[in-house]
């Protein structure tokens, strides 16, 4: 698909990708990008990336630590500055 086709039919491009297609975008007959469906990342992906970077393996408290951190930043519809 050319860049012009992609821009003129962006919704159709997204439909193809949502259906599992990887679409190569070209400009002047030269490939400039490939757009593929997003892949859901997992804790195993994170662990593999950390190990590949030479970092120590995750400890058993990691999941709990992440849940606590997320709880600190999730806005539950209250104003965090109300008491400031």
PDB file of N, CA, C and O in Angstrom:
ATOM      1  N   UNK A   1       0.848  -1.162   0.000  1.00  0.00           N
ATOM      2  CA  UNK A   1       0.000   0.000   0.000  1.00  0.00           C
ATOM      3  C   UNK A   1       0.897   1.230   0.000  1.00  0.00           C
ATOM      4  O   UNK A   1       1.870   1.295   0.752  1.00  0.00           O
ATOM      5  N   UNK A   2       0.575   2.188  -0.831  1.00  0.00           N
ATOM      6  CA  UNK A   2       1.371   3.415  -0.858  1.00  0.00           C
ATOM      7  C   UNK A   2       0.996   4.308   0.318  1.00  0.00           C
ATOM      8  O   UNK A   2      -0.071   4.157   0.913  1.00  0.00           O
ATOM      9  N   UNK A   3       1.878   5.230   0.640  1.00  0.00           N
ATOM     10  CA  UNK A   3       1.608   6.172   1.723  1.00  0.00           C
ATOM     11  C   UNK A   3       0.351   6.978   1.413  1.00  0.00           C
ATOM     12  O   UNK A   3      -0.441   7.263   2.311  1.00  0.00           O
ATOM     13  N   UNK A   4       0.169   7.337   0.170  1.00  0.00           N
ATOM     14  CA  UNK A   4      -1.019   8.099  -0.229  1.00  0.00           C
ATOM     15  C   UNK A   4      -2.282   7.269  -0.014  1.00  0.00           C
ATOM     16  O   UNK A   4      -3.270   7.772   0.522  1.00  0.00           O
ATOM     17  N   UNK A   5      -2.259   6.001  -0.428  1.00  0.00           N
ATOM     18  CA  UNK A   5      -3.410   5.119  -0.215  1.00  0.00           C
ATOM     19  C   UNK A   5      -3.695   4.953   1.278  1.00  0.00           C
ATOM     20  O   UNK A   5      -4.850   4.962   1.705  1.00  0.00           O
ATOM     21  N   UNK A   6      -2.645   4.803   2.050  1.00  0.00           N
ATOM     22  CA  UNK A   6      -2.814   4.628   3.492  1.00  0.00           C
ATOM     23  C   UNK A   6      -3.460   5.856   4.120  1.00  0.00           C
ATOM     24  O   UNK A   6      -4.345   5.731   4.966  1.00  0.00           O
ATOM     25  N   UNK A   7      -3.022   7.037   3.709  1.00  0.00           N
ATOM     26  CA  UNK A   7      -3.581   8.253   4.302  1.00  0.00           C
ATOM     27  C   UNK A   7      -5.017   8.498   3.841  1.00  0.00           C
ATOM     28  O   UNK A   7      -5.837   8.992   4.615  1.00  0.00           O
ATOM     29  N   UNK A   8      -5.324   8.163   2.604  1.00  0.00           N
ATOM     30  CA  UNK A   8      -6.682   8.375   2.089  1.00  0.00           C
ATOM     31  C   UNK A   8      -7.671   7.343   2.617  1.00  0.00           C
ATOM     32  O   UNK A   8      -8.873   7.606   2.665  1.00  0.00           O
ATOM     33  N   UNK A   9      -7.184   6.185   3.010  1.00  0.00           N
ATOM     34  CA  UNK A   9      -8.070   5.124   3.472  1.00  0.00           C
ATOM     35  C   UNK A   9      -7.566   4.576   4.804  1.00  0.00           C
ATOM     36  O   UNK A   9      -7.394   3.368   4.970  1.00  0.00           O
ATOM     37  N   UNK A  10      -7.331   5.490   5.755  1.00  0.00           N
ATOM     38  CA  UNK A  10      -6.766   5.096   7.037  1.00  0.00           C
ATOM     39  C   UNK A  10      -7.676   4.120   7.775  1.00  0.00           C
ATOM     40  O   UNK A  10      -7.196   3.169   8.392  1.00  0.00           O
ATOM     41  N   UNK A  11      -8.986   4.350   7.715  1.00  0.00           N
ATOM     42  CA  UNK A  11      -9.929   3.447   8.374  1.00  0.00           C
ATOM     43  C   UNK A  11      -9.826   2.042   7.783  1.00  0.00           C
ATOM     44  O   UNK A  11      -9.852   1.058   8.521  1.00  0.00           O
ATOM     45  N   UNK A  12      -9.710   1.942   6.471  1.00  0.00           N
ATOM     46  CA  UNK A  12      -9.544   0.640   5.821  1.00  0.00           C
ATOM     47  C   UNK A  12      -8.230  -0.012   6.212  1.00  0.00           C
ATOM     48  O   UNK A  12      -8.168  -1.228   6.394  1.00  0.00           O
ATOM     49  N   UNK A  13      -7.185   0.785   6.340  1.00  0.00           N
ATOM     50  CA  UNK A  13      -5.886   0.285   6.785  1.00  0.00           C
ATOM     51  C   UNK A  13      -6.015  -0.318   8.185  1.00  0.00           C
ATOM     52  O   UNK A  13      -5.513  -1.412   8.442  1.00  0.00           O
ATOM     53  N   UNK A  14      -6.685   0.397   9.083  1.00  0.00           N
ATOM     54  CA  UNK A  14      -6.881  -0.118  10.431  1.00  0.00           C
ATOM     55  C   UNK A  14      -7.725  -1.390  10.437  1.00  0.00           C
ATOM     56  O   UNK A  14      -7.491  -2.288  11.246  1.00  0.00           O
ATOM     57  N   UNK A  15      -8.709  -1.468   9.536  1.00  0.00           N
ATOM     58  CA  UNK A  15      -9.524  -2.688   9.432  1.00  0.00           C
ATOM     59  C   UNK A  15      -8.654  -3.888   9.050  1.00  0.00           C
ATOM     60  O   UNK A  15      -8.808  -4.972   9.613  1.00  0.00           O
ATOM     61  N   UNK A  16      -7.745  -3.695   8.100  1.00  0.00           N
ATOM     62  CA  UNK A  16      -6.843  -4.772   7.694  1.00  0.00           C
ATOM     63  C   UNK A  16      -5.976  -5.232   8.868  1.00  0.00           C
ATOM     64  O   UNK A  16      -5.795  -6.427   9.099  1.00  0.00           O
ATOM     65  N   UNK A  17      -5.453  -4.262   9.592  1.00  0.00           N
ATOM     66  CA  UNK A  17      -4.575  -4.576  10.717  1.00  0.00           C
ATOM     67  C   UNK A  17      -5.370  -5.277  11.817  1.00  0.00           C
ATOM     68  O   UNK A  17      -4.890  -6.242  12.411  1.00  0.00           O
ATOM     69  N   UNK A  18      -6.580  -4.796  12.088  1.00  0.00           N
ATOM     70  CA  UNK A  18      -7.428  -5.432  13.106  1.00  0.00           C
ATOM     71  C   UNK A  18      -7.765  -6.867  12.729  1.00  0.00           C
ATOM     72  O   UNK A  18      -7.995  -7.702  13.604  1.00  0.00           O
ATOM     73  N   UNK A  19      -7.796  -7.157  11.436  1.00  0.00           N
ATOM     74  CA  UNK A  19      -8.079  -8.515  10.963  1.00  0.00           C
ATOM     75  C   UNK A  19      -6.832  -9.401  10.995  1.00  0.00           C
ATOM     76  O   UNK A  19      -6.882 -10.563  10.593  1.00  0.00           O
ATOM     77  N   UNK A  20      -5.714  -8.846  11.476  1.00  0.00           N
ATOM     78  CA  UNK A  20      -4.508  -9.650  11.623  1.00  0.00           C
ATOM     79  C   UNK A  20      -3.462  -9.448  10.543  1.00  0.00           C
ATOM     80  O   UNK A  20      -2.418 -10.099  10.566  1.00  0.00           O
ATOM     81  N   UNK A  21      -3.723  -8.557   9.599  1.00  0.00           N
ATOM     82  CA  UNK A  21      -2.778  -8.328   8.506  1.00  0.00           C
ATOM     83  C   UNK A  21      -1.629  -7.425   8.945  1.00  0.00           C
ATOM     84  O   UNK A  21      -1.816  -6.523   9.762  1.00  0.00           O
ATOM     85  N   UNK A  22      -0.464  -7.667   8.410  1.00  0.00           N
ATOM     86  CA  UNK A  22       0.653  -6.734   8.503  1.00  0.00           C
ATOM     87  C   UNK A  22       0.725  -6.025   7.164  1.00  0.00           C
ATOM     88  O   UNK A  22       0.801  -6.672   6.120  1.00  0.00           O
ATOM     89  N   UNK A  23       0.701  -4.694   7.187  1.00  0.00           N
ATOM     90  CA  UNK A  23       0.636  -3.908   5.961  1.00  0.00           C
ATOM     91  C   UNK A  23       1.956  -3.170   5.764  1.00  0.00           C
ATOM     92  O   UNK A  23       2.426  -2.478   6.667  1.00  0.00           O
ATOM     93  N   UNK A  24       2.546  -3.317   4.594  1.00  0.00           N
ATOM     94  CA  UNK A  24       3.774  -2.600   4.245  1.00  0.00           C
ATOM     95  C   UNK A  24       3.371  -1.308   3.529  1.00  0.00           C
ATOM     96  O   UNK A  24       2.601  -1.334   2.568  1.00  0.00           O
ATOM     97  N   UNK A  25       3.892  -0.196   4.001  1.00  0.00           N
ATOM     98  CA  UNK A  25       3.624   1.117   3.409  1.00  0.00           C
ATOM     99  C   UNK A  25       4.846   1.499   2.578  1.00  0.00           C
ATOM    100  O   UNK A  25       5.983   1.407   3.039  1.00  0.00           O
ATOM    101  N   UNK A  26       4.586   1.928   1.351  1.00  0.00           N
ATOM    102  CA  UNK A  26       5.687   2.319   0.464  1.00  0.00           C
ATOM    103  C   UNK A  26       5.554   3.778   0.053  1.00  0.00           C
ATOM    104  O   UNK A  26       4.465   4.353   0.055  1.00  0.00           O
ATOM    105  N   UNK A  27       6.676   4.345  -0.294  1.00  0.00           N
ATOM    106  CA  UNK A  27       6.717   5.697  -0.855  1.00  0.00           C
ATOM    107  C   UNK A  27       7.720   5.640  -2.005  1.00  0.00           C
ATOM    108  O   UNK A  27       8.894   5.328  -1.807  1.00  0.00           O
ATOM    109  N   UNK A  28       7.242   5.943  -3.198  1.00  0.00           N
ATOM    110  CA  UNK A  28       8.126   5.877  -4.355  1.00  0.00           C
ATOM    111  C   UNK A  28       8.682   4.481  -4.562  1.00  0.00           C
ATOM    112  O   UNK A  28       9.859   4.329  -4.891  1.00  0.00           O
ATOM    113  N   UNK A  29       7.870   3.471  -4.379  1.00  0.00           N
ATOM    114  CA  UNK A  29       8.249   2.064  -4.533  1.00  0.00           C
ATOM    115  C   UNK A  29       9.267   1.579  -3.500  1.00  0.00           C
ATOM    116  O   UNK A  29       9.781   0.467  -3.620  1.00  0.00           O
ATOM    117  N   UNK A  30       9.559   2.383  -2.505  1.00  0.00           N
ATOM    118  CA  UNK A  30      10.480   1.986  -1.440  1.00  0.00           C
ATOM    119  C   UNK A  30       9.681   1.740  -0.165  1.00  0.00           C
ATOM    120  O   UNK A  30       8.889   2.593   0.235  1.00  0.00           O
ATOM    121  N   UNK A  31       9.873   0.596   0.475  1.00  0.00           N
ATOM    122  CA  UNK A  31       9.166   0.359   1.737  1.00  0.00           C
ATOM    123  C   UNK A  31       9.655   1.324   2.820  1.00  0.00           C
ATOM    124  O   UNK A  31      10.858   1.496   3.021  1.00  0.00           O
ATOM    125  N   UNK A  32       8.702   1.945   3.511  1.00  0.00           N
ATOM    126  CA  UNK A  32       9.079   2.886   4.577  1.00  0.00           C
ATOM    127  C   UNK A  32       8.574   2.442   5.943  1.00  0.00           C
ATOM    128  O   UNK A  32       9.085   2.891   6.969  1.00  0.00           O
ATOM    129  N   UNK A  33       7.564   1.555   5.965  1.00  0.00           N
ATOM    130  CA  UNK A  33       7.032   1.110   7.251  1.00  0.00           C
ATOM    131  C   UNK A  33       6.250  -0.184   7.075  1.00  0.00           C
ATOM    132  O   UNK A  33       5.746  -0.490   5.995  1.00  0.00           O
ATOM    133  N   UNK A  34       6.166  -0.927   8.163  1.00  0.00           N
ATOM    134  CA  UNK A  34       5.259  -2.060   8.252  1.00  0.00           C
ATOM    135  C   UNK A  34       4.412  -1.832   9.493  1.00  0.00           C
ATOM    136  O   UNK A  34       4.929  -1.566  10.578  1.00  0.00           O
ATOM    137  N   UNK A  35       3.111  -1.940   9.315  1.00  0.00           N
ATOM    138  CA  UNK A  35       2.189  -1.741  10.424  1.00  0.00           C
ATOM    139  C   UNK A  35       1.520  -3.077  10.698  1.00  0.00           C
ATOM    140  O   UNK A  35       0.927  -3.682   9.805  1.00  0.00           O
ATOM    141  N   UNK A  36       1.619  -3.530  11.934  1.00  0.00           N
ATOM    142  CA  UNK A  36       1.104  -4.845  12.307  1.00  0.00           C
ATOM    143  C   UNK A  36       0.187  -4.719  13.520  1.00  0.00           C
ATOM    144  O   UNK A  36       0.216  -3.713  14.228  1.00  0.00           O
ATOM    145  N   UNK A  37      -0.624  -5.744  13.751  1.00  0.00           N
ATOM    146  CA  UNK A  37      -1.477  -5.717  14.944  1.00  0.00           C
ATOM    147  C   UNK A  37      -0.628  -5.578  16.209  1.00  0.00           C
ATOM    148  O   UNK A  37       0.470  -6.126  16.302  1.00  0.00           O
ATOM    149  N   UNK A  38      -1.153  -4.845  17.163  1.00  0.00           N
ATOM    150  CA  UNK A  38      -0.460  -4.692  18.443  1.00  0.00           C
ATOM    151  C   UNK A  38      -0.443  -6.031  19.159  1.00  0.00           C
ATOM    152  O   UNK A  38      -1.390  -6.814  19.083  1.00  0.00           O
ATOM    153  N   UNK A  39       0.639  -6.271  19.845  1.00  0.00           N
ATOM    154  CA  UNK A  39       0.775  -7.517  20.597  1.00  0.00           C
ATOM    155  C   UNK A  39       0.715  -7.187  22.075  1.00  0.00           C
ATOM    156  O   UNK A  39       1.466  -6.343  22.563  1.00  0.00           O
ATOM    157  N   UNK A  40      -0.173  -7.851  22.778  1.00  0.00           N
ATOM    158  CA  UNK A  40      -0.292  -7.627  24.218  1.00  0.00           C
ATOM    159  C   UNK A  40       0.965  -8.141  24.911  1.00  0.00           C
ATOM    160  O   UNK A  40       1.365  -9.290  24.724  1.00  0.00           O
ATOM    161  N   UNK A  41       1.570  -7.292  25.699  1.00  0.00           N
ATOM    162  CA  UNK A  41       2.792  -7.662  26.406  1.00  0.00           C
ATOM    163  C   UNK A  41       2.448  -8.313  27.736  1.00  0.00           C
ATOM    164  O   UNK A  41       1.421  -8.006  28.340  1.00  0.00           O
ATOM    165  N   UNK A  42       3.291  -9.192  28.177  1.00  0.00           N
ATOM    166  CA  UNK A  42       3.055  -9.921  29.419  1.00  0.00           C
ATOM    167  C   UNK A  42       4.206  -9.716  30.384  1.00  0.00           C
ATOM    168  O   UNK A  42       5.243  -9.152  30.033  1.00  0.00           O
ATOM    169  N   UNK A  43       4.007 -10.176  31.586  1.00  0.00           N
ATOM    170  CA  UNK A  43       5.083 -10.145  32.563  1.00  0.00           C
ATOM    171  C   UNK A  43       6.277 -10.963  32.105  1.00  0.00           C
ATOM    172  O   UNK A  43       7.424 -10.620  32.395  1.00  0.00           O
ATOM    173  N   UNK A  44       6.002 -12.057  31.383  1.00  0.00           N
ATOM    174  CA  UNK A  44       7.098 -12.882  30.860  1.00  0.00           C
ATOM    175  C   UNK A  44       7.932 -12.090  29.853  1.00  0.00           C
ATOM    176  O   UNK A  44       9.153 -12.240  29.803  1.00  0.00           O
ATOM    177  N   UNK A  45       7.270 -11.239  29.042  1.00  0.00           N
ATOM    178  CA  UNK A  45       8.008 -10.389  28.099  1.00  0.00           C
ATOM    179  C   UNK A  45       8.916  -9.425  28.851  1.00  0.00           C
ATOM    180  O   UNK A  45      10.071  -9.226  28.475  1.00  0.00           O
ATOM    181  N   UNK A  46       8.385  -8.827  29.921  1.00  0.00           N
ATOM    182  CA  UNK A  46       9.180  -7.904  30.724  1.00  0.00           C
ATOM    183  C   UNK A  46      10.373  -8.620  31.342  1.00  0.00           C
ATOM    184  O   UNK A  46      11.498  -8.121  31.312  1.00  0.00           O
ATOM    185  N   UNK A  47      10.112  -9.788  31.899  1.00  0.00           N
ATOM    186  CA  UNK A  47      11.197 -10.546  32.524  1.00  0.00           C
ATOM    187  C   UNK A  47      12.281 -10.903  31.511  1.00  0.00           C
ATOM    188  O   UNK A  47      13.469 -10.796  31.814  1.00  0.00           O
ATOM    189  N   UNK A  48      11.882 -11.324  30.315  1.00  0.00           N
ATOM    190  CA  UNK A  48      12.853 -11.667  29.269  1.00  0.00           C
ATOM    191  C   UNK A  48      13.672 -10.443  28.869  1.00  0.00           C
ATOM    192  O   UNK A  48      14.880 -10.543  28.654  1.00  0.00           O
ATOM    193  N   UNK A  49      13.010  -9.281  28.767  1.00  0.00           N
ATOM    194  CA  UNK A  49      13.723  -8.056  28.392  1.00  0.00           C
ATOM    195  C   UNK A  49      14.721  -7.652  29.470  1.00  0.00           C
ATOM    196  O   UNK A  49      15.840  -7.242  29.160  1.00  0.00           O
ATOM    197  N   UNK A  50      14.323  -7.765  30.728  1.00  0.00           N
ATOM    198  CA  UNK A  50      15.239  -7.420  31.822  1.00  0.00           C
ATOM    199  C   UNK A  50      16.431  -8.363  31.860  1.00  0.00           C
ATOM    200  O   UNK A  50      17.566  -7.929  32.057  1.00  0.00           O
ATOM    201  N   UNK A  51      16.173  -9.658  31.670  1.00  0.00           N
ATOM    202  CA  UNK A  51      17.272 -10.627  31.661  1.00  0.00           C
ATOM    203  C   UNK A  51      18.202 -10.376  30.473  1.00  0.00           C
ATOM    204  O   UNK A  51      19.421 -10.486  30.604  1.00  0.00           O
ATOM    205  N   UNK A  52      17.624 -10.036  29.304  1.00  0.00           N
ATOM    206  CA  UNK A  52      18.440  -9.752  28.120  1.00  0.00           C
ATOM    207  C   UNK A  52      19.320  -8.526  28.342  1.00  0.00           C
ATOM    208  O   UNK A  52      20.398  -8.410  27.760  1.00  0.00           O
ATOM    209  N   UNK A  53      18.846  -7.607  29.195  1.00  0.00           N
ATOM    210  CA  UNK A  53      19.624  -6.405  29.500  1.00  0.00           C
ATOM    211  C   UNK A  53      20.664  -6.662  30.590  1.00  0.00           C
ATOM    212  O   UNK A  53      21.393  -5.754  30.989  1.00  0.00           O
ATOM    213  N   UNK A  54      20.727  -7.914  31.070  1.00  0.00           N
ATOM    214  CA  UNK A  54      21.721  -8.257  32.074  1.00  0.00           C
ATOM    215  C   UNK A  54      21.292  -7.932  33.493  1.00  0.00           C
ATOM    216  O   UNK A  54      22.126  -7.913  34.399  1.00  0.00           O
ATOM    217  N   UNK A  55      20.016  -7.677  33.703  1.00  0.00           N
ATOM    218  CA  UNK A  55      19.520  -7.365  35.043  1.00  0.00           C
ATOM    219  C   UNK A  55      19.129  -8.652  35.760  1.00  0.00           C
ATOM    220  O   UNK A  55      18.855  -9.664  35.116  1.00  0.00           O
ATOM    221  N   UNK A  56      19.104  -8.618  37.078  1.00  0.00           N
ATOM    222  CA  UNK A  56      18.760  -9.840  37.816  1.00  0.00           C
ATOM    223  C   UNK A  56      17.292 -10.220  37.603  1.00  0.00           C
ATOM    224  O   UNK A  56      16.477  -9.371  37.242  1.00  0.00           O
ATOM    225  N   UNK A  57      16.958 -11.486  37.824  1.00  0.00           N
ATOM    226  CA  UNK A  57      15.568 -11.907  37.657  1.00  0.00           C
ATOM    227  C   UNK A  57      14.652 -11.207  38.651  1.00  0.00           C
ATOM    228  O   UNK A  57      15.081 -10.749  39.710  1.00  0.00           O
ATOM    229  N   UNK A  58      13.370 -11.138  38.276  1.00  0.00           N
ATOM    230  CA  UNK A  58      12.379 -10.520  39.153  1.00  0.00           C
ATOM    231  C   UNK A  58      12.196 -11.364  40.406  1.00  0.00           C
ATOM    232  O   UNK A  58      12.250 -12.593  40.353  1.00  0.00           O
ATOM    233  N   UNK A  59      11.978 -10.687  41.542  1.00  0.00           N
ATOM    234  CA  UNK A  59      11.732 -11.447  42.767  1.00  0.00           C
ATOM    235  C   UNK A  59      10.242 -11.714  42.921  1.00  0.00           C
ATOM    236  O   UNK A  59       9.427 -11.188  42.163  1.00  0.00           O
ATOM    237  N   UNK A  60       9.894 -12.528  43.901  1.00  0.00           N
ATOM    238  CA  UNK A  60       8.497 -12.932  44.043  1.00  0.00           C
ATOM    239  C   UNK A  60       7.594 -11.803  44.524  1.00  0.00           C
ATOM    240  O   UNK A  60       6.373 -11.946  44.470  1.00  0.00           O
ATOM    241  N   UNK A  61       8.141 -10.699  44.987  1.00  0.00           N
ATOM    242  CA  UNK A  61       7.330  -9.557  45.424  1.00  0.00           C
ATOM    243  C   UNK A  61       7.003  -8.598  44.281  1.00  0.00           C
ATOM    244  O   UNK A  61       6.255  -7.640  44.474  1.00  0.00           O
ATOM    245  N   UNK A  62       7.557  -8.847  43.093  1.00  0.00           N
ATOM    246  CA  UNK A  62       7.422  -7.907  41.982  1.00  0.00           C
ATOM    247  C   UNK A  62       5.959  -7.616  41.649  1.00  0.00           C
ATOM    248  O   UNK A  62       5.574  -6.453  41.536  1.00  0.00           O
ATOM    249  N   UNK A  63       5.141  -8.659  41.491  1.00  0.00           N
ATOM    250  CA  UNK A  63       3.738  -8.457  41.117  1.00  0.00           C
ATOM    251  C   UNK A  63       3.022  -7.601  42.162  1.00  0.00           C
ATOM    252  O   UNK A  63       2.245  -6.714  41.808  1.00  0.00           O
ATOM    253  N   UNK A  64       3.273  -7.855  43.421  1.00  0.00           N
ATOM    254  CA  UNK A  64       2.665  -7.077  44.499  1.00  0.00           C
ATOM    255  C   UNK A  64       3.129  -5.621  44.438  1.00  0.00           C
ATOM    256  O   UNK A  64       2.325  -4.703  44.600  1.00  0.00           O
ATOM    257  N   UNK A  65       4.424  -5.411  44.205  1.00  0.00           N
ATOM    258  CA  UNK A  65       4.974  -4.055  44.122  1.00  0.00           C
ATOM    259  C   UNK A  65       4.344  -3.273  42.978  1.00  0.00           C
ATOM    260  O   UNK A  65       4.023  -2.094  43.135  1.00  0.00           O
ATOM    261  N   UNK A  66       4.164  -3.921  41.825  1.00  0.00           N
ATOM    262  CA  UNK A  66       3.553  -3.253  40.676  1.00  0.00           C
ATOM    263  C   UNK A  66       2.097  -2.902  40.993  1.00  0.00           C
ATOM    264  O   UNK A  66       1.650  -1.797  40.687  1.00  0.00           O
ATOM    265  N   UNK A  67       1.362  -3.822  41.597  1.00  0.00           N
ATOM    266  CA  UNK A  67      -0.040  -3.561  41.947  1.00  0.00           C
ATOM    267  C   UNK A  67      -0.145  -2.372  42.897  1.00  0.00           C
ATOM    268  O   UNK A  67      -1.043  -1.543  42.748  1.00  0.00           O
ATOM    269  N   UNK A  68       0.750  -2.279  43.859  1.00  0.00           N
ATOM    270  CA  UNK A  68       0.744  -1.135  44.777  1.00  0.00           C
ATOM    271  C   UNK A  68       1.037   0.169  44.041  1.00  0.00           C
ATOM    272  O   UNK A  68       0.400   1.190  44.300  1.00  0.00           O
ATOM    273  N   UNK A  69       2.006   0.133  43.118  1.00  0.00           N
ATOM    274  CA  UNK A  69       2.344   1.332  42.355  1.00  0.00           C
ATOM    275  C   UNK A  69       1.173   1.784  41.487  1.00  0.00           C
ATOM    276  O   UNK A  69       0.875   2.976  41.414  1.00  0.00           O
ATOM    277  N   UNK A  70       0.514   0.838  40.835  1.00  0.00           N
ATOM    278  CA  UNK A  70      -0.639   1.173  39.990  1.00  0.00           C
ATOM    279  C   UNK A  70      -1.747   1.767  40.847  1.00  0.00           C
ATOM    280  O   UNK A  70      -2.397   2.726  40.431  1.00  0.00           O
ATOM    281  N   UNK A  71      -1.973   1.223  42.022  1.00  0.00           N
ATOM    282  CA  UNK A  71      -3.013   1.741  42.909  1.00  0.00           C
ATOM    283  C   UNK A  71      -2.738   3.188  43.292  1.00  0.00           C
ATOM    284  O   UNK A  71      -3.677   3.947  43.533  1.00  0.00           O
ATOM    285  N   UNK A  72      -1.491   3.580  43.352  1.00  0.00           N
ATOM    286  CA  UNK A  72      -1.144   4.955  43.703  1.00  0.00           C
ATOM    287  C   UNK A  72      -1.471   5.948  42.593  1.00  0.00           C
ATOM    288  O   UNK A  72      -1.747   7.116  42.866  1.00  0.00           O
ATOM    289  N   UNK A  73      -1.439   5.490  41.345  1.00  0.00           N
ATOM    290  CA  UNK A  73      -1.636   6.418  40.233  1.00  0.00           C
ATOM    291  C   UNK A  73      -2.997   6.323  39.563  1.00  0.00           C
ATOM    292  O   UNK A  73      -3.323   7.158  38.718  1.00  0.00           O
ATOM    293  N   UNK A  74      -3.797   5.329  39.918  1.00  0.00           N
ATOM    294  CA  UNK A  74      -5.113   5.171  39.308  1.00  0.00           C
ATOM    295  C   UNK A  74      -6.063   6.193  39.922  1.00  0.00           C
ATOM    296  O   UNK A  74      -6.216   6.272  41.140  1.00  0.00           O
ATOM    297  N   UNK A  75      -6.694   6.972  39.049  1.00  0.00           N
ATOM    298  CA  UNK A  75      -7.660   7.969  39.501  1.00  0.00           C
ATOM    299  C   UNK A  75      -9.028   7.317  39.565  1.00  0.00           C
ATOM    300  O   UNK A  75      -9.553   6.877  38.542  1.00  0.00           O
ATOM    301  N   UNK A  76      -9.595   7.252  40.719  1.00  0.00           N
ATOM    302  CA  UNK A  76     -10.899   6.601  40.894  1.00  0.00           C
ATOM    303  C   UNK A  76     -12.020   7.623  40.884  1.00  0.00           C
ATOM    304  O   UNK A  76     -13.048   7.410  41.527  1.00  0.00           O
ATOM    305  N   UNK A  77     -11.850   8.716  40.177  1.00  0.00           N
ATOM    306  CA  UNK A  77     -12.900   9.714  40.072  1.00  0.00           C
ATOM    307  C   UNK A  77     -12.877  10.734  41.190  1.00  0.00           C
ATOM    308  O   UNK A  77     -13.759  11.590  41.262  1.00  0.00           O
ATOM    309  N   UNK A  78     -11.892  10.661  42.056  1.00  0.00           N
ATOM    310  CA  UNK A  78     -11.777  11.652  43.121  1.00  0.00           C
ATOM    311  C   UNK A  78     -10.714  12.666  42.748  1.00  0.00           C
ATOM    312  O   UNK A  78      -9.830  12.389  41.938  1.00  0.00           O
ATOM    313  N   UNK A  79     -10.809  13.814  43.333  1.00  0.00           N
ATOM    314  CA  UNK A  79      -9.842  14.876  43.072  1.00  0.00           C
ATOM    315  C   UNK A  79      -8.645  14.689  43.999  1.00  0.00           C
ATOM    316  O   UNK A  79      -8.780  14.862  45.210  1.00  0.00           O
ATOM    317  N   UNK A  80      -7.463  14.335  43.452  1.00  0.00           N
ATOM    318  CA  UNK A  80      -6.308  14.098  44.312  1.00  0.00           C
ATOM    319  C   UNK A  80      -5.812  15.375  44.991  1.00  0.00           C
ATOM    320  O   UNK A  80      -5.018  15.305  45.929  1.00  0.00           O
ATOM    321  N   UNK A  81      -6.267  16.529  44.532  1.00  0.00           N
ATOM    322  CA  UNK A  81      -5.817  17.804  45.082  1.00  0.00           C
ATOM    323  C   UNK A  81      -6.846  18.430  46.029  1.00  0.00           C
ATOM    324  O   UNK A  81      -6.665  19.557  46.490  1.00  0.00           O
ATOM    325  N   UNK A  82      -7.906  17.709  46.310  1.00  0.00           N
ATOM    326  CA  UNK A  82      -9.005  18.265  47.118  1.00  0.00           C
ATOM    327  C   UNK A  82      -8.530  18.740  48.491  1.00  0.00           C
ATOM    328  O   UNK A  82      -9.018  19.746  49.005  1.00  0.00           O
ATOM    329  N   UNK A  83      -7.593  18.027  49.075  1.00  0.00           N
ATOM    330  CA  UNK A  83      -7.127  18.385  50.424  1.00  0.00           C
ATOM    331  C   UNK A  83      -5.894  19.278  50.409  1.00  0.00           C
ATOM    332  O   UNK A  83      -5.354  19.609  51.465  1.00  0.00           O
ATOM    333  N   UNK A  84      -5.450  19.667  49.235  1.00  0.00           N
ATOM    334  CA  UNK A  84      -4.206  20.453  49.132  1.00  0.00           C
ATOM    335  C   UNK A  84      -4.421  21.902  49.506  1.00  0.00           C
ATOM    336  O   UNK A  84      -3.479  22.695  49.472  1.00  0.00           O
TER     337      UNK A  84
END
